[in-house]
Amino acid sequence: MMNGEHNDGQVSDTYLDNIIKQLEISDGSQATSCVRSVFVRNDAGTFLRKLDERVKYYDNEIEKLCNFQYQGFVKAFHELLQVRKDTTSMKNELVKNNQMMQQAGQSLAKKTESLIKEYHRQGNIQQTIDALAQAFPVFETYRKLQDCMEEKKLYPALKLLEQLETKHLVLVKEHRWSELIQNNIAKFRNQIRNESHNELKNFLENVATHADKIGKSAFAQAAARLDIDRRYYTLEEDRKKDPPQQVDGSADLALINMNITELIDFSPIYKSLHINLFLNCKEEFSKHYQREKQKQAPVIMDVPPKMHESFDAFKKYLQRVTGFFIVEDHVMNTTEGLIDQRFYYELSERATQQLLAVLRRAVDFCLKPISTDGSASYNPDLMLDMKIVVVLFCAAIKESGFPVTPLLDVLMELRESYQQLLLNQWSIKFKEILRKDNYIQMVIEDETQYQLLLRQFPLRIEATERLPFPRSLPYSESVPKIFLEIKEFAAVCAKFAKGLNVSKTEIDDMIRKPSNLLLTKTLKSDLVELTAAESETQLNFSQLVQICINTIHLENAMPFLEDYIVALVHGSTKQLGLRLQGASMLKDIRSLVEDRIHDKLNDKIDQCLDIASYDWMMQESMGVASDYITTTINFLENTFRAFTHLPTQLSQTTCLLACKHISTALMDKILSAEVKAISLGALEQMSLDLMQCEVFASKANIANLDSETLLLCFQDLRQLFDLIMDKQWSVYFEQYGDPDSPFGRVNPHTALTVVEKLREGLKRPLLLKFNRPALEKENIKLFETVSKDLRSLIIDTS
């Protein structure tokens, strides 16, 4: 028990000693926690006791230390008292010195403050000088900028703006006035941009003003290359002003050698582009330029009123369009990015459509007939002039990259219209030549006139070469005139090919095709109209014969026309060319004329035969041929003598057809239903008439035509008359169907009709009065028997 309490007391003392040590070494922050722990353990009495003991311990230690240092303390105190006296004296001295220093420092402070103020003033002055030195270039540049703007010197103004922004204003940006200048710079930029647009506008107006002059120069250059006359690019009023010595075109050398820059000042467009490039507005300026061009193009392309009625207005219009696109091409090639190929192509495409419409309207105008003296005529020369101007236009504008292929296609349309116009005009010429011709053989008075004719119409006729003068030629005046007109037509067609970039083959085609049309359609239709039965100009038989002869010699002259066309194309007749279709056309016309000749001849024969008034009941024949048949034979003899220059075949055919027609007409008279009865005397008279025709046939002098052939035309009638008059019926019936029968050409139906009419004639009272009864009865009985046999034959053969 006692040991346990003793151990607890030791632990408590040790704990309290540690707390006191802790309080000694701490700065007082641990005091609260130490005291709390003491009271928690209920050791407050012990802690106080321990604390008192510790205080007493330190008091003893302090006393020991003070006793050990006391002598030194006293000594130091005495020394301190001695120093006190000296310190007071020093203090007084310091106060005195301080007062002296204060008095001297006040004067120095005033001077120092004045010096500092001067130093600050000098610094401000230097800063002002430096600021002014920086501001003076700004003000000077700004003044120059204002002067340039007033004088419209945009490019120098733009350079000054660049200097202000990049060099000067950055140095004075702390000044408020620099903000004003900076704001004005934006205004100047807009003003410069607007001025550049105004210069662009002036440039476009200048282009519109001088576009026709530029185009005229381009036309002159193209004309010089293509060897085209100056009247196709100069105006009539300008040519009238030319001095006589300059009509040869020497005055146009300056125009031909003229450069586009001599007429148009491109510096405004270059300056404007450069200005907008500096302003970083190049794309905007390019769009603005293109918009303005799109507005200007319709104005340039606008067609003046009644332009197609004036050739000069048409030329000036195309020259203006040419100048416009030459300027555009120059701008595109001398600037970068202002316009591109796409924009130029779109602009030219729209212009091409307008030009195509203009050219087609011009073609339509040229196709309209011109009324002169109440008659309509055509002017193909105007269309040819228009074609040459279009060729010049294509040649001039092609250099600028303008698409001319559609325009060349229109030239092909123009060629067709031009050729049609020529065909219409030549149709009028042919009709006039054919109308004025008298269709009588030409008579040449002397050798000079003959040589002149050969130069115009080089066809020589050997049969006439040996004839003396005055010399008759087989053809009439219309033949050489038509030949010359065909040559002139070919030459006019060849003019259209001039200036076109086409081959010799194409040129040959451009001449030969319309020439064939001229022959096969125009001339043919005019000849058909002339020789038609219903034609207003009723040609007589001799005129038709002359036309037939004319076609022969025109056909023979076709090789000369072919050589002429070859010479037009190749410059020499040694080249081979296609044949013209005129020969076949003339053959067709000749065939038609021959038909008309046959019709006319038959009509004349019919007129002669129609005057015949047969007495079908005459008792006896007159013993000679009838007057009508004599008249007919005389007409035929005179007609066939005119066949000297006709082709042999035509002469033969005409004679044969005439004889056949006479034979058929006589047969028709006998078989006519109007003739009810015929006497034997009337039959004998018709036999005499037929004999007269046979005499004519045997004596007809037609080359290569045997008289036996002509006599065959009358064999049907001759065999019929011989059969009836000689009463060879037994031979007829026995040899019927035999090719060698002397009556093989007699038709049973025809014989029956004539026999019936003869039998009827024998029954007429007039004949009964004069005929002998026995002969009458014999003939009636014979005809009745023959009639029965013929009916039986007809029935058997059917």
Disulfide bonds with the S-S distance in Angstrom:
none
